[in-house]
């Protein structure tokens, strides 16, 4: 039985910080050691080109991110760890998917809509500074996933839409050319830790409040000493609730160490002593990895060799799927025409309902045609059962049910198109 395939893309956009380590890198490295899972980790350098037009910065960031993951324990020998640009099959598959993807689907991508809204608010042309790369981002992301028929894709809630779009593209291709692609599932871990930064807010580059993962020991000490605290004096009991120091310590400590640190807060530990305890605990875990990271940064050939090893692992898999995709669409040797069986007449294109959970937690459905164009979009429902019940009504009741449920639906197609699409469900 084939193992479950899990794929994670890592965009090279600067050096990781402690929040990245606790929330993403550490759990992913642990998961990569499962014998039941086939793991794919790739440096999404083509994606980085959408925003980063500095070639020196891009190359440096790729090295830093790859070295960080390797230093944190990711084993290139046991997983597929590769650079996106080393797998050219992804780009060809992107074009094949482009040809079955409706523009309307891409129009609804969050990043594109956000750029349009920003321009509208500024009174600028709606497409000002919007590149085709930004617009096509979801297709490239779908190709990253589908080239290996990944089953699961761990993402944040803001990325759920991209996985849904990848499923739509895979479904459109499968409907037109036969079952080739598995439909990927988004994996959302609501328990992923988010760490506070130097100012107490979520640690983020956008807030400039991060603690870089592999800064020198002296600088780590200085940054931790700079974490904001209140003015309670030594001896005064201190609450662990909302304390950035306590949350950071807890992310690295054992339950027993955390309990002891919490008791120290209740006993009135001085803030300076609390910061020193936090520094020592973090550095104990990071120091061996920092040594490995520094060695990798000093010898980039080790990182390059690891990424090329990963490319060698995945290229045969990518090529196998691409050959089948090319054959499916008719891109194959002309000598195969005579011996190929006559293809059955193509069935009339049909629309299909797609149900999903959006990033706001609401359950929705849409009616899409073979090109991925949305004909009908529902409002959000609190439960999947309610959304499914309305889908059933539309399938059985056709336009009558459509009119009755108009308050719950956003119509995006001509009346005749919807009538025909819903009639197909009643006939079958």
ABEGO torsion letter per residue (X at the ends): XBBBBBBBBBBBBEBBBAAAAAAAAAAAAAAAABAABBBBBBBBAAAAAAABABAAAAAAAAAAAAAAAAAAGBBAAABBBBBAAABAAAAAAAAAAAAABBAAAAAABAAAAAAAAAAAAAGBBAABGBBAAAAAAAAAAAAAAAAAGBABBBBBAAAAAAAAAAAAAAAAAAAAAEBABBBBBBBBBAABBBBBBAAGBBBBAAAGABBBAABBAAAAAAAAAABBBBABBBGBBBBABGBAAAAAAAAABBAAAAAAAAAAAAAGBBAAAAAAAAAAAAAAAAAAAAAAAAAAAABAAAAAAAAAAAAAAAAAAAAAAAAAAAAAAGBBBAAAAAABBBBBBBBBBBBBBBBBBBAAGBBBBBBBBAAGBBABBBBBBABAAAAAAAAAAAAAAEAAAAAAAAAABBBABBAAAAAAAAAAAAAX
